[in-house]
Amino acid sequence: MAILSKSNVPQFSVDVYQNEFLPEGGREVNAIVTVTSTGGGTTGARLLPGPAAATTDAGVVIMVDCSGSMEYPPTKMRNARDATAVAIDAIRDGVAFAVVAGTHQAREVFPANGGLAVADPATRAQAKQALRKLTAGGGTAIGTWLRLADRLLGASEVSIRHGILLTDGRNEHEKPEELQAALDLCSGSFTCDARGVGTDWEVKELTGIASALLGSVDIVADPAGLAADFRAMMENAMGKEIADVSLRLWTPQGSEIAFVKQVAPTVEDLTARRTVSGPRSGDYPTGSWGDESRDYHVAVRVPAAGIGQEMLAARLSLVLPQPDGSTHVLGQGLVRAVWTDDMAASTRISPQVAHYTGQAELAQVIQQGLEARKSGDMDGATAKLGRAVQLASASGNEDTAKLLAKVVDVVDAASGTVRLKARVADADEMTLEARSTKTVRVKK
């Protein structure tokens, strides 16, 4: 648990976008909540592990797949070593770090003392020296890698805890329930970005890891691109300045939360992650923050009411837990409900709500379309991916539209008329699946 330092604390703002008007008997209120953190800069963590300042307030563990498949071709292992070295160079002085070699078991490569080293020119050089001894051999049991990362980060009193995980294959040497148990253990303990190199790994597996640990997932189809990707990941991790922030939602008697989703920069359903924080209130984890902005879609079911009545549908707060059990409120916003007989007012959909409802559907139909394609349901795949093309075109999601065009031939984007391509490269299909949840912000 950590408390805020008094200097350079990021400032949080909360903006709520909604159409608060409901028709008589209307019960569901939808709002887009934009949370923005500014003012902390990108120099790293501003949380301290207690009343007194400490030199180290952030920790990162890099988990590198060293299974036998990493030797085919030999350049893959070499690129992984080089990429890890680049990431180590990007670690800020004073940040605690470690490197783990992952096979069917996990081994701490550096500092190899059961803890974390503190980054400075000497320890970075030592870590890169240790990387040269990494060789490929053995199986893949990612749950053991995550458990070791959790122990290493837990042994150090750091406030911001992050992992970077690289694999080239499927998690074949432990049962799915063993991986799930490791994710349950690590969830809330540290965040983790996951990367798959090549095309022999399972997208759903890495997506599940990144989702559970509130991190990102992506494909690096060509191992030569690992260094640039690792540098970007580490720089992003170094920009995090405040950890363990939760979105707290309070609802009045008779109201309930229908769902809570992060909708930008990616779609992530947080509904099932609610933890009770008080009478009629619950907390939803948002992870670590730097200078950034994210959007959340909150849907609330309220009791039906008559024309002219109005109520507070939900109060939302960004909260940070404190060592004494209290919470520090970083920002607040309100969601309202007003019943009206003005049909124009009650049927108008907030542009932000409409946009992100479409973006969430876009992610869903891409995944459904690819699943149908894999199972041989070509009609279903054509319909779903056609709808995806239509949604991507209408919302201006150009990156997703380009990825879709590698899987289907677009006849007419506006109507969603497409033909499935006869041949699709594995890398193109996996890239579309891995990036399907990336969204574009609503146009101002």
Secondary structure as UniProt FT lines:
FT   STRAND          3..4
FT   STRAND          11..18
FT   STRAND          21..22
FT   TURN            24..25
FT   STRAND          28..38
FT   TURN            41..42
FT   STRAND          47..48
FT   STRAND          58..65
FT   HELIX           68..71
FT   HELIX           74..89
FT   TURN            93..94
FT   STRAND          96..102
FT   STRAND          106..110
FT   STRAND          117..118
FT   HELIX           121..131
FT   TURN            132..133
FT   HELIX           142..154
FT   STRAND          160..167
FT   TURN            172..173
FT   HELIX           176..186
FT   TURN            187..189
FT   STRAND          191..197
FT   HELIX           203..212
FT   TURN            213..214
FT   STRAND          217..220
FT   HELIX           223..225
FT   HELIX           226..238
FT   STRAND          242..250
FT   TURN            253..254
FT   STRAND          256..264
FT   STRAND          268..269
FT   HELIX           271..273
FT   STRAND          275..278
FT   TURN            279..280
FT   STRAND          281..289
FT   STRAND          292..301
FT   TURN            307..308
FT   STRAND          310..321
FT   TURN            323..324
FT   STRAND          327..339
FT   HELIX           343..347
FT   HELIX           351..375
FT   HELIX           378..395
FT   HELIX           398..404
FT   TURN            405..407
FT   STRAND          408..412
FT   TURN            413..416
FT   STRAND          417..420
FT   HELIX           426..434
FT   TURN            435..437
//
